[in-house]
Amino acid sequence: MKIQRATFLGVRGVKDAAVDLTDHRTGAPHATVVLTGPSASGKTRMLEALIAAKEAIGPYALPPDAASWIGAGNAAKIILTFHLDGAERDFADSQSATLDAEVIFLPERARSDASEGLRAVLGRYSHDPAKGKVEYFPTSRRTLPYGPYGGLGTSEQRLSRAAKDLRKYGSVVSFLRAIETDGARAAAFAARLEALSPSLRHVLGSTDAIPRCFSSQGEAPVAVTELSDGETDAVIFAATALTIGLDRSIVLIDRPDLHLHDPGRLLRGLSALGHDNQLLLAAGPELAAAAAGVAHVVTLKGT
């Protein structure tokens, strides 16, 4: 599941624009897209508008607050084209690889026009890696220094995927506890973590309530709450990918370069989180420059 085209009309905080994410060499959407531009150009708002539109079509939780997306007029509109793989086309009962949807935000509600098959694909949520999903990593991502920690089941995790509340990644500690007795998942986590952070390694053997399972710069193991901001980001990305089975999915990340400052490594590490994901990254100029030639860069204009 990937986004191929998006049109924004009258959306608060997003300039009217039509964004084509098609790789014209293949006809399919680009796997990695970097949204960049000056401060207040709408990078974060565009990511969150895509999330709001998705939730209006096939929600994981409550529908979006429609009125908050309306700009100067009486309504706002987002038109999306989704690209589905073969299994998703079968699930949607569609002969076409691309399906269109239109979302209109009105003062009282959001109204969407989409096929029932596309609604089913976008609203389906499973931790089965064979089933794509949508994940949003906001800049407010962090781990919690205290409990209660979130559960790892689909019913609880589903409600958090499109959200940006401060407890969204509270389940990271639960994940770290669980892999203490699951060598295969621990190894998969360690590999994803190393791809993102050269200074951090995951180690097993902790019996603490918050596992002391990270060695930073080769030093004695510490808990996730004692890591640097960049290392914490790496843990959140890797743990979430394995918790929810983040393959064949649309992954939106606001400022992945906020604390992880090696652009090349960051792009490779994010691509290694799962198989056949589409990464939509709102980022600064350094990451955008590093992405040139390996990703599709969309430059938004300031005011």
KEBAVO-395113 format. One record per residue: x, y, z of N, C-alpha, C in turn. Coordinates in steps of 0.2 Angstrom, whole numbers, padded with zeros to 4 digits, always signed. Layout:
BEGIN
XYZXYZXYZ
...
This chain:
BEGIN
+0004-0006+0000+0000+0000+0000+0004+0006+0000
+0003+0011-0005+0007+0017-0005+0003+0022-0008
+0005+0029-0007+0001+0034-0009+0005+0036-0016
+0001+0037-0021+0004+0039-0028+0003+0046-0030
-0003+0049-0028-0004+0056-0029-0008+0059-0023
-0007+0065-0022-0011+0069-0017-0013+0076-0019
-0019+0078-0018-0021+0085-0020-0024+0088-0014
-0021+0094-0012-0024+0098-0006-0027+0104-0009
-0033+0105-0007-0037+0111-0008-0040+0114-0002
-0039+0120-0001-0042+0124+0005-0040+0121+0012
-0035+0117+0012-0033+0114+0019-0029+0119+0023
-0031+0120+0029-0028+0124+0034-0021+0122+0035
-0016+0127+0034-0009+0125+0035-0005+0122+0029
-0009+0121+0024-0006+0117+0018-0008+0121+0012
-0003+0124+0008-0004+0127+0002-0008+0123-0003
-0012+0125-0007-0015+0121-0012-0010+0119-0017
-0010+0112-0018-0005+0109-0022-0007+0102-0024
-0004+0100-0030-0005+0093-0032+0002+0090-0032
+0003+0085-0028+0009+0081-0027+0009+0074-0030
+0013+0073-0036+0013+0067-0039+0019+0063-0036
+0018+0058-0033+0024+0053-0031+0025+0048-0035
+0024+0048-0041+0025+0042-0046+0032+0042-0048
+0035+0037-0048+0042+0036-0051+0041+0034-0058
+0042+0039-0062+0041+0038-0069+0045+0033-0073
+0050+0030-0070+0054+0025-0073+0050+0018-0072
+0046+0018-0067+0042+0011-0065+0035+0012-0066
+0032+0018-0065+0025+0019-0065+0022+0018-0058
+0026+0016-0053+0024+0014-0046+0026+0020-0042
+0023+0021-0036+0025+0027-0032+0032+0026-0029
+0035+0031-0028+0042+0031-0025+0042+0028-0018
+0047+0024-0016+0047+0021-0010+0049+0026-0004
+0053+0031-0006+0055+0036-0001+0054+0043-0003
+0050+0046+0000+0048+0053-0001+0050+0058+0004
+0054+0063+0003+0056+0068+0008+0053+0075+0006
+0049+0077+0011+0046+0084+0011+0050+0088+0014
+0052+0094+0011+0057+0098+0014+0054+0106+0012
+0058+0110+0015+0056+0117+0014+0057+0121+0021
+0057+0128+0020+0058+0132+0026+0053+0131+0031
+0054+0134+0037+0050+0134+0043+0043+0136+0041
+0038+0133+0043+0031+0135+0042+0029+0134+0035
+0032+0130+0031+0030+0129+0024+0025+0123+0024
+0023+0120+0029+0018+0115+0029+0020+0108+0029
+0026+0106+0031+0029+0099+0030+0025+0095+0035
+0025+0097+0041+0021+0093+0046+0014+0093+0045
+0011+0098+0043+0004+0099+0042+0002+0094+0036
+0006+0094+0031+0005+0089+0025+0004+0082+0028
+0009+0080+0032+0009+0073+0034+0003+0072+0038
+0001+0077+0042-0005+0075+0047-0011+0076+0043
-0011+0080+0037-0017+0080+0033-0018+0073+0029
-0013+0070+0027-0013+0063+0024-0016+0059+0030
-0014+0059+0036-0017+0055+0041-0024+0056+0042
-0026+0062+0042-0033+0064+0043-0037+0061+0038
-0035+0062+0032-0039+0060+0026-0039+0052+0026
-0034+0049+0028-0034+0041+0028-0039+0039+0034
-0039+0043+0040-0044+0041+0045-0051+0043+0043
-0052+0047+0038-0059+0049+0036-0062+0043+0031
-0057+0040+0028-0059+0035+0023-0059+0028+0027
-0054+0026+0030-0054+0019+0034-0051+0020+0040
-0055+0022+0046-0052+0024+0052-0049+0018+0056
-0044+0019+0060-0041+0015+0065-0045+0017+0072
-0046+0023+0073-0049+0026+0079-0055+0030+0077
-0056+0036+0081-0061+0041+0080-0060+0045+0074
-0065+0047+0070-0064+0051+0064-0060+0058+0066
-0057+0061+0061-0054+0067+0062-0058+0073+0064
-0056+0078+0067-0059+0084+0069-0060+0088+0062
-0065+0087+0058-0065+0090+0052-0064+0098+0051
-0067+0101+0056-0067+0109+0056-0060+0111+0056
-0056+0108+0060-0049+0110+0061-0045+0110+0054
-0047+0107+0049-0043+0106+0043-0046+0111+0038
-0051+0115+0039-0054+0120+0034-0050+0127+0035
-0048+0129+0029-0044+0135+0028-0048+0141+0028
-0047+0145+0023-0051+0152+0023-0058+0151+0021
-0060+0145+0017-0067+0144+0014-0071+0141+0019
-0076+0137+0016-0081+0134+0021-0080+0126+0021
-0075+0124+0017-0074+0117+0016-0067+0116+0014
-0064+0110+0015-0057+0108+0012-0058+0102+0009
-0053+0100+0004-0053+0094+0001-0046+0091+0000
-0046+0085+0001-0040+0081-0001-0042+0075-0006
-0038+0075-0011-0040+0069-0016-0033+0065-0016
-0034+0058-0015-0029+0054-0015-0029+0048-0020
-0024+0046-0022-0023+0040-0026-0019+0035-0023
-0021+0029-0021-0018+0024-0018-0016+0019-0023
-0010+0016-0022-0007+0010-0026-0007+0004-0022
-0011-0001-0024-0011-0007-0020-0007-0013-0023
-0004-0017-0019-0001-0023-0022-0006-0028-0024
-0004-0034-0026-0008-0039-0029-0013-0042-0023
-0010-0043-0017-0014-0046-0012-0020-0041-0010
-0018-0034-0009-0022-0029-0008-0028-0028-0013
-0026-0029-0019-0031-0028-0024-0036-0034-0024
-0034-0040-0022-0038-0046-0021-0043-0044-0015
-0040-0042-0010-0044-0040-0004-0049-0035-0005
-0047-0030-0009-0052-0024-0011-0057-0026-0017
-0056-0032-0020-0059-0034-0025-0059-0029-0031
-0053-0027-0033-0052-0022-0038-0047-0025-0043
-0049-0023-0049-0045-0025-0055-0039-0020-0056
-0040-0015-0053-0035-0009-0054-0030-0009-0049
-0024-0007-0050-0019-0006-0045-0019+0000-0042
-0023+0005-0045-0024+0012-0041-0031+0013-0040
-0032+0016-0034-0039+0017-0032-0039+0025-0029
-0044+0028-0031-0045+0035-0029-0049+0036-0024
-0048+0041-0020-0053+0043-0014-0053+0051-0014
-0058+0053-0011-0059+0061-0010-0062+0062-0003
-0059+0066+0000-0061+0068+0007-0063+0075+0007
-0069+0077+0009-0071+0084+0010-0072+0085+0018
-0068+0090+0020-0069+0092+0027-0074+0098+0028
-0080+0097+0031-0085+0101+0032-0085+0104+0040
-0088+0109+0041-0088+0111+0048-0090+0106+0053
-0095+0102+0051-0098+0097+0056-0095+0090+0055
-0092+0088+0050-0089+0082+0049-0085+0081+0043
-0082+0076+0042-0078+0074+0036-0082+0069+0032
-0083+0070+0025-0086+0066+0021-0081+0063+0016
-0081+0057+0015-0077+0053+0010-0080+0050+0005
-0077+0050-0001-0080+0046-0007-0074+0041-0009
-0075+0035-0008-0071+0029-0009-0074+0023-0010
-0071+0018-0014-0074+0012-0015-0074+0008-0008
-0079+0003-0007-0079-0001-0001-0072-0005+0000
-0070-0007-0006-0064-0011-0006-0058-0007-0003
-0057+0000-0005-0052+0004-0003-0053+0005+0005
-0059+0006+0007-0061+0008+0014-0058+0002+0018
-0060-0004+0015-0058-0010+0019-0050-0011+0020
-0046-0009+0014-0039-0010+0015-0036-0005+0020
-0039+0001+0020-0036+0007+0024-0038+0006+0031
-0044+0003+0032-0047+0002+0039-0044-0005+0042
-0042-0009+0038-0039-0016+0041-0033-0015+0045
-0033-0018+0051-0027-0017+0055-0025-0024+0058
-0019-0026+0057-0016-0033+0059-0009-0032+0060
-0006-0036+0065+0001-0036+0066+0004-0041+0061
+0001-0044+0057+0003-0048+0052+0007-0044+0047
+0014-0045+0046+0018-0041+0041+0015-0042+0034
+0011-0047+0032+0009-0047+0026+0003-0042+0024
+0001-0039+0030-0005-0034+0029-0002-0027+0030
-0002-0023+0025+0000-0016+0026-0004-0012+0031
-0001-0007+0033-0005-0002+0038-0002+0005+0037
-0004+0009+0041-0002+0016+0041+0001+0018+0048
+0007+0021+0048+0010+0023+0055+0013+0030+0054
+0011+0034+0060+0014+0041+0060+0018+0041+0066
+0024+0043+0065+0029+0045+0070+0029+0053+0071
+0026+0056+0076+0026+0063+0077+0033+0065+0080
+0034+0072+0080+0040+0074+0084+0039+0073+0091
+0033+0072+0094+0032+0071+0101+0034+0064+0103
+0037+0060+0099+0038+0053+0101+0043+0053+0106
+0042+0049+0111+0047+0048+0117+0045+0041+0121
+0049+0039+0125+0047+0033+0129+0045+0036+0136
+0042+0032+0140+0040+0034+0147+0044+0032+0152
+0046+0036+0157+0050+0034+0163+0046+0031+0168
+0040+0030+0167+0036+0027+0173+0030+0023+0169
+0027+0019+0173+0021+0015+0170+0014+0019+0172
+0009+0016+0170+0008+0009+0167+0010+0010+0159
+0013+0004+0157+0016+0004+0150+0010+0001+0146
+0010+0003+0140+0005+0000+0135+0006-0007+0133
+0000-0010+0131+0000-0017+0129+0002-0018+0122
+0004-0024+0120+0006-0025+0113+0001-0028+0108
-0005-0029+0111-0010-0032+0107-0013-0027+0101
-0016-0030+0096-0019-0026+0091-0024-0021+0093
-0028-0023+0097-0034-0019+0099-0032-0013+0102
-0027-0013+0106-0024-0007+0109-0019-0003+0105
-0015-0007+0101-0011-0003+0097-0014+0000+0091
-0020-0002+0088-0023+0001+0083-0025+0008+0084
-0027+0009+0091-0030+0016+0092-0025+0021+0092
-0018+0019+0092-0013+0024+0093-0009+0025+0086
-0011+0022+0081-0007+0022+0075-0007+0029+0072
-0013+0032+0072-0013+0039+0068-0013+0045+0073
-0011+0043+0080-0012+0048+0085-0005+0051+0086
-0004+0056+0090+0002+0059+0092+0003+0061+0099
-0002+0058+0103-0001+0059+0110+0005+0057+0114
+0007+0059+0119+0013+0058+0122+0014+0051+0125
+0009+0047+0126+0009+0040+0128+0009+0035+0122
+0010+0037+0116+0009+0033+0110+0014+0027+0110
+0020+0029+0112+0026+0024+0112+0027+0021+0119
+0022+0022+0124+0023+0019+0130+0024+0011+0130
+0022+0008+0125+0022+0001+0124+0030-0002+0123
+0034+0003+0122+0041+0001+0120+0044-0003+0126
+0043-0001+0132+0045-0005+0138+0042-0012+0138
+0036-0012+0136+0033-0019+0136+0036-0023+0131
+0038-0020+0125+0041-0024+0120+0048-0026+0122
+0052-0022+0126+0058-0024+0128+0058-0029+0133
+0053-0029+0137+0052-0035+0142+0051-0041+0138
+0046-0041+0133+0044-0047+0129+0050-0050+0126
+0055-0047+0123+0060-0050+0119+0066-0052+0123
+0065-0051+0130+0070-0054+0134+0070-0062+0134
+0064-0065+0132+0063-0072+0132+0062-0074+0125
+0063-0070+0120+0062-0071+0113+0068-0070+0109
+0073-0075+0108+0079-0073+0105+0078-0071+0098
+0074-0074+0094+0073-0072+0087+0071-0065+0086
+0066-0062+0090+0064-0056+0089+0069-0051+0092
+0073-0053+0097+0078-0049+0100+0083-0048+0095
+0085-0053+0091+0090-0052+0086+0088-0048+0080
+0081-0048+0078+0079-0044+0073+0079-0037+0075
+0077-0035+0082+0077-0029+0085+0084-0026+0085
+0089-0030+0087+0096-0028+0087+0099-0026+0080
+0097-0029+0075+0099-0028+0068+0096-0021+0066
+0090-0020+0067+0087-0014+0065+0089-0008+0069
+0091-0009+0076+0094-0004+0080+0101-0002+0077
+0105-0007+0076+0112-0006+0074+0112-0002+0067
+0107-0003+0063+0106+0000+0056+0105+0008+0057
+0102+0010+0063+0100+0017+0064+0105+0020+0068
+0108+0017+0073+0112+0020+0078+0119+0016+0079
+0125+0020+0077+0131+0016+0077+0134+0015+0084
+0131+0019+0089+0133+0019+0096+0130+0014+0100
+0124+0012+0098+0120+0008+0103+0119+0001+0101
+0119-0003+0106+0118-0011+0105+0113-0013+0110
+0109-0018+0108+0104-0021+0113+0108-0027+0116
+0107-0028+0122+0110-0034+0126+0104-0037+0130
+0104-0044+0130+0099-0048+0134+0102-0049+0141
+0097-0051+0145+0099-0053+0152+0097-0049+0158
+0093-0044+0156+0090-0039+0162+0084-0042+0165
+0084-0041+0171+0078-0043+0175+0074-0037+0178
+0076-0031+0176+0073-0025+0179+0066-0024+0176
+0062-0020+0180+0056-0018+0177+0056-0014+0171
+0061-0010+0171+0063-0007+0164+0069-0010+0162
+0070-0014+0158+0076-0018+0156+0082-0013+0155
+0087-0015+0158+0094-0012+0157+0097-0016+0152
+0095-0014+0145+0097-0019+0140+0100-0015+0134
+0103-0009+0135+0106-0005+0130+0113-0003+0132
+0118-0005+0128+0125-0003+0129+0126+0003+0124
+0128+0009+0127+0129+0015+0123+0137+0016+0123
+0140+0016+0117+0147+0018+0117+0151+0012+0120
+0148+0006+0121+0152+0000+0124+0152+0000+0131
+0148+0005+0134+0148+0005+0142+0143+0000+0145
+0142+0000+0151+0138-0004+0155+0131-0003+0153
+0127-0008+0153+0120-0008+0151+0116-0003+0155
+0111+0001+0151+0107+0006+0154+0100+0005+0152
+0095+0008+0155+0088+0007+0153+0087+0012+0147
+0081+0011+0143+0080+0016+0138+0079+0023+0140
+0077+0024+0146+0075+0031+0149+0082+0034+0150
+0088+0031+0150+0094+0034+0151+0098+0036+0144
+0095+0034+0139+0098+0035+0132+0098+0042+0130
+0102+0044+0125+0102+0051+0122+0095+0051+0118
+0093+0057+0115+0087+0058+0111+0088+0054+0105
+0094+0054+0102+0095+0051+0095+0094+0043+0096
+0097+0041+0102+0097+0033+0103+0090+0031+0105
+0086+0036+0108+0079+0034+0110+0075+0034+0103
+0076+0039+0099+0073+0038+0092+0074+0032+0089
+0080+0029+0089+0082+0023+0085+0078+0017+0089
+0078+0017+0095+0074+0012+0099+0067+0012+0097
+0064+0018+0097+0056+0019+0096+0055+0016+0088
+0059+0018+0084+0058+0016+0077+0058+0009+0076
+0064+0006+0079+0065-0002+0078+0060-0006+0082
+0058-0004+0088+0053-0007+0092+0046-0007+0089
+0044-0001+0087+0038-0001+0084+0037-0005+0078
+0042-0005+0073+0042-0009+0067+0041-0016+0069
+0044-0019+0074+0043-0026+0075+0037-0027+0079
+0034-0022+0083+0028-0023+0087+0022-0024+0083
+0022-0020+0077+0016-0019+0073+0017-0023+0067
+0023-0026+0065+0024-0029+0059+0024-0024+0053
+0028-0019+0053+0028-0014+0049+0032-0016+0042
+0028-0019+0038+0030-0021+0031+0024-0019+0026
+0026-0017+0020+0021-0016+0015+0016-0010+0017
+0019-0005+0021+0015+0000+0024+0017+0007+0022
+0013+0011+0024+0014+0019+0023+0017+0021+0030
+0023+0024+0030+0026+0026+0036+0027+0033+0036
+0024+0037+0040+0025+0045+0040+0029+0047+0046
+0035+0050+0045+0039+0052+0050+0040+0060+0050
+0039+0063+0055+0040+0070+0056+0047+0071+0059
+0051+0074+0055+0058+0076+0057+0062+0070+0060
+0063+0065+0056+0067+0059+0058+0074+0061+0059
+0076+0067+0057+0083+0069+0057+0084+0074+0063
+0078+0074+0068+0078+0079+0073+0084+0077+0078
+0086+0071+0079+0091+0069+0084+0096+0064+0081
+0094+0061+0075+0099+0057+0071+0102+0060+0066
+0108+0062+0066+0111+0067+0062+0116+0064+0056
+0116+0058+0055+0120+0055+0049+0114+0053+0044
+0113+0058+0039+0108+0057+0034+0108+0051+0030
+0114+0049+0028+0114+0043+0024+0112+0037+0028
+0115+0036+0034+0114+0030+0038+0106+0030+0040
+0103+0036+0042+0096+0037+0043+0092+0034+0038
+0093+0036+0032+0089+0034+0026+0089+0026+0025
+0096+0024+0026+0096+0016+0025+0093+0013+0031
+0094+0016+0037+0091+0012+0043+0083+0012+0043
+0080+0018+0041+0073+0018+0040+0070+0013+0035
+0074+0013+0029+0072+0008+0024+0072+0001+0027
+0077+0000+0031+0078-0007+0034+0073-0009+0039
+0068-0004+0041+0064-0006+0047+0059-0011+0044
+0057-0012+0038+0053-0017+0036+0053-0018+0028
+0050-0022+0025+0050-0024+0018+0044-0020+0014
+0046-0017+0009+0042-0014+0004+0037-0008+0007
+0040-0005+0012+0037+0001+0015+0037+0007+0010
+0033+0012+0011+0033+0019+0008+0035+0023+0014
+0041+0027+0014+0042+0032+0019+0041+0039+0016
+0037+0042+0020+0035+0049+0019+0038+0053+0025
+0044+0057+0023+0048+0060+0028+0047+0068+0028
+0046+0071+0033+0046+0078+0033+0053+0080+0037
+0057+0083+0033+0064+0084+0035+0067+0090+0033
+0073+0092+0036+0077+0098+0035+0081+0097+0029
+0085+0102+0027+0089+0103+0021+0094+0097+0021
+0098+0096+0026+0103+0091+0026+0101+0084+0024
+0095+0082+0026+0092+0075+0024+0090+0075+0017
+0087+0081+0015+0084+0082+0009+0090+0081+0004
+0096+0085+0005+0101+0084+0001+0104+0077+0000
+0104+0074+0006+0107+0067+0006+0102+0062+0002
+0096+0064+0002+0091+0060-0002+0091+0061-0009
+0094+0066-0012+0094+0067-0019+0097+0061-0022
+0093+0059-0027+0096+0053-0031+0094+0046-0028
+0092+0046-0022+0090+0040-0019+0083+0040-0017
+0080+0046-0017+0073+0047-0015+0070+0052-0019
+0063+0053-0018+0060+0058-0022+0059+0064-0017
+0061+0070-0019+0061+0076-0014+0056+0081-0016
+0052+0083-0012+0046+0088-0013+0048+0094-0009
+0049+0099-0012+0051+0106-0009+0045+0110-0008
+0043+0111-0002+0037+0116-0001+0040+0123+0000
+0036+0128-0002+0038+0135-0002+0035+0138+0004
+0039+0143+0007+0037+0146+0013+0031+0151+0011
+0030+0155+0016+0025+0161+0015+0028+0166+0011
